[in-house]
Amino acid sequence: MLWTIITVILIIWLIGLVLEIAGGLIHLLLVIAGIIFIYQLLTGKRSL
């Protein structure tokens, strides 16, 4: 489930990058999601 969400987010990010949709907002959200994901991996919490 988590890998499906990550894949969908990456595909949407790539489409937004190519078509220049949403400006820097999508990049900011992707960085925040990545930081949260890495933090959860390091702390061992599996809430998703």
C-alpha positions as CSV (number, residue, x, y, z in Angstrom):
1,M,0.0,0.0,0.0
2,L,2.7,2.5,1.0
3,W,4.8,1.7,-2.2
4,T,1.7,2.2,-4.3
5,I,1.2,5.7,-2.8
6,I,4.9,6.5,-3.3
7,T,4.7,5.4,-6.9
8,V,1.6,7.5,-7.6
9,I,3.1,10.6,-6.0
10,L,6.3,10.2,-8.0
11,I,4.3,9.8,-11.2
12,I,2.2,12.9,-10.5
13,W,5.4,14.8,-9.5
14,L,7.1,13.8,-12.8
15,I,4.0,14.9,-14.8
16,G,4.0,18.2,-12.9
17,L,7.7,18.7,-13.6
18,V,7.3,18.1,-17.3
19,L,4.1,20.2,-17.7
20,E,5.2,22.8,-15.2
21,I,1.9,22.5,-13.2
22,A,1.6,23.7,-9.6
23,G,5.0,25.4,-9.5
24,G,7.1,24.8,-6.4
25,L,4.2,23.6,-4.3
26,I,4.4,20.0,-5.5
27,H,8.1,20.0,-4.9
28,L,7.7,21.2,-1.4
29,L,5.0,18.6,-0.6
30,L,7.2,15.9,-2.1
31,V,10.2,16.9,0.1
32,I,8.0,17.0,3.2
33,A,6.5,13.6,2.4
34,G,10.0,12.2,1.9
35,I,11.3,13.6,5.2
36,I,8.3,12.1,7.1
37,F,8.8,8.7,5.3
38,I,12.5,8.6,6.2
39,Y,11.8,9.6,9.8
40,Q,9.2,6.8,10.1
41,L,11.7,4.3,8.7
42,L,14.4,5.3,11.1
43,T,12.2,5.3,14.2
44,G,10.5,2.0,13.3
45,K,7.0,3.3,13.4
46,R,4.7,1.6,11.0
47,S,1.5,3.6,11.2
48,L,0.7,3.5,7.5
